[in-house]
Amino acid sequence: MSSEPAEFKTIKLETNDSISRLILDRPPLNVLNIEMMQEINAALEVILGDETVNLVVIAAEGKAFSAGVDVADHTEDKVELMVEVFHRIFENLYKLAPPVICVVDGAALGGGCEVASFCDIVIASERSKFGQPEIQVGVFPPIAAIMFPRMMDLKKAFELILTGDVVSAAEAKQSGLVNQVFPVENFNEETEKYIAKLANNSGIVNKITKRAIYKVLDKDYEKAVKKIEEIYLDKLMKTEDANEGLKAFLEKRKPVWQNK
């Protein structure tokens, strides 16, 4: 299934074959101003309302993923609205049932790095770089302060946030911020192959699996295993696809997903 691309000024949104692609498109650096962030939220809310979407990809046109939030929108008359629309991006991302893959080819700095860090999987080209330079202008990145300690060593999280250092894609991968780094020459091809890995899974099983991971992220083991068992038995194993996948394995054939 596919849908007509929605009309926006600073982004693009298109859904094909149950994959929604949200593309940042505000050249040259995809700096996130209030208008752009409002459009990102509008696009995410469109995706939230479409139950046929099984995978979300966030990427960008141009030479940078995003150089961050527009400093001009930090002024006293705009800062409250800026923070509200910026943080609503993460509220909407958090609500998304399908896995979200962020594709970074170029710089992901400040708010752009935070958007990447909040996605479930990050794919980067070798020329990409990541950083939270906010400390250097007297502020800190609130979303990174939440997310970095969850995905990397606490001391590394402190280092990246307190120094504002910009790191390579390779170092970002070593730190846990990035999942895969591909060469620039065949970046698009390798990225599409990776996306296909998730797209070939059952959509509903992907969604339930994501829900299970987040449900137990901050729980102790006894509570976590109880919650995992509840989701596994009461949600996952009551889907047609979970049973089809197991049956297909035993029958040595490729599963036919129904997304039910």
Residue pairs with C-beta under 8 A, 6 or more apart in sequence:
1 15
1 16
1 17
1 18
1 52
2 14
2 15
2 16
2 17
3 14
3 15
3 16
3 50
5 12
5 13
5 14
6 13
6 14
6 43
6 46
8 39
8 42
8 43
9 35
9 39
10 24
10 25
10 26
10 33
10 35
10 36
10 39
11 22
11 23
11 24
11 25
11 26
11 36
11 39
11 40
11 43
12 21
12 22
12 23
12 25
12 61
13 20
13 21
13 22
13 23
13 43
13 46
13 47
14 20
14 21
14 23
15 21
15 47
15 50
15 52
15 53
17 199
18 52
18 53
18 54
18 55
18 199
18 203
18 259
19 53
19 54
19 55
19 56
19 57
19 195
19 199
20 47
20 50
20 53
20 55
20 56
20 57
20 98
21 56
21 57
21 58
21 59
22 40
22 43
22 44
22 47
22 56
22 57
22 58
22 59
23 58
23 59
23 60
23 61
24 30
24 36
24 40
24 58
24 59
24 60
24 61
24 65
24 66
25 60
25 61
25 62
26 33
26 36
27 61
27 62
28 62
28 63
28 64
29 62
29 63
29 64
29 66
29 67
29 107
30 36
30 60
30 61
30 62
30 64
30 65
30 66
30 67
30 112
31 66
31 67
31 68
31 69
31 70
32 40
32 66
32 68
32 69
32 70
32 86
32 111
32 112
33 69
33 70
33 72
33 73
34 70
34 73
34 78
34 81
34 82
34 85
37 69
37 82
37 85
37 86
37 88
37 89
38 85
40 89
41 85
41 88
41 89
41 92
44 89
44 92
44 93
44 96
45 92
47 53
47 56
47 96
48 92
48 95
48 96
53 98
54 98
54 199
54 203
54 204
54 206
54 207
54 259
55 98
55 99
55 101
55 195
55 198
55 199
55 203
55 206
56 96
56 98
56 99
56 100
56 101
57 100
57 101
57 102
57 103
57 195
58 100
58 101
58 102
58 103
58 115
58 119
59 65
59 102
59 103
59 104
59 105
60 66
60 103
60 104
60 105
60 106
62 106
63 106
63 107
64 106
64 107
64 108
64 109
64 112
65 102
65 103
65 104
65 105
65 106
65 107
65 108
65 112
65 116
65 128
66 107
66 108
66 109
66 110
66 111
66 112
66 115
67 107
67 109
67 110
67 112
68 109
68 110
68 111
68 112
68 113
68 133
69 82
69 86
69 110
69 111
71 137
72 78
73 79
73 81
73 82
74 82
86 111
87 142
87 143
89 115
90 114
90 118
90 143
93 100
93 115
93 118
93 119
94 118
97 207
97 210
97 211
98 203
98 206
98 207
98 210
99 120
99 121
99 198
99 206
99 207
99 210
100 119
100 120
100 121
101 119
101 120
101 121
101 122
101 123
101 194
101 195
101 198
102 115
102 116
102 119
102 121
102 122
102 123
103 123
103 124
103 191
104 116
104 122
104 123
104 124
104 125
104 128
104 130
104 169
104 178
105 124
105 125
105 127
105 128
105 184
105 187
106 125
106 127
106 128
106 129
107 128
107 129
107 130
107 166
108 115
108 116
108 124
108 128
108 129
108 130
108 131
109 129
109 130
109 131
109 132
109 133
109 166
110 131
110 132
110 133
110 134
110 141
111 141
113 130
113 131
113 132
113 141
113 144
113 177
114 132
114 141
114 143
114 144
114 147
116 122
116 130
116 177
117 143
117 144
117 147
117 148
117 151
117 177
118 143
118 147
120 210
121 179
121 180
121 198
122 172
122 177
122 178
122 179
122 180
123 178
123 179
123 180
123 181
123 182
123 191
123 194
124 130
124 169
124 172
124 173
124 178
124 180
124 181
124 182
125 169
125 181
125 182
125 183
125 184
125 187
126 169
126 170
126 181
126 182
126 183
126 184
127 169
127 184
128 168
128 169
128 172
128 178
128 181
129 166
129 167
129 168
129 169
129 172
130 166
130 167
130 169
130 172
130 177
130 178
131 160
131 164
131 165
131 166
131 167
132 141
132 144
132 160
132 161
132 164
133 164
133 166
134 140
134 141
134 164
135 161
135 162
135 163
135 164
136 164
140 161
141 161
144 160
144 161
145 161
148 156
148 157
148 160
148 161
148 177
149 157
150 217
151 175
151 176
151 177
152 160
152 175
152 176
152 177
153 175
153 176
156 175
156 176
159 165
160 167
160 175
167 175
169 178
169 181
170 181
172 178
173 179
173 180
173 181
180 190
180 194
182 190
182 191
183 190
198 206
201 257
202 239
202 241
202 242
202 244
202 245
202 255
202 257
202 258
202 259
203 257
203 259
204 239
204 241
204 259
204 260
205 236
205 239
205 241
205 242
205 245
208 231
208 235
208 236
208 239
209 236
211 231
211 235
212 227
212 228
212 231
212 232
212 236
215 227
215 228
215 231
216 223
216 224
216 225
216 227
216 228
219 227
236 242
237 243
239 260
240 258
240 260
241 255
241 257
241 258
241 259
241 260
244 255
244 256
244 257
244 258
245 255
245 257
247 255
248 254
248 255
248 256
249 255
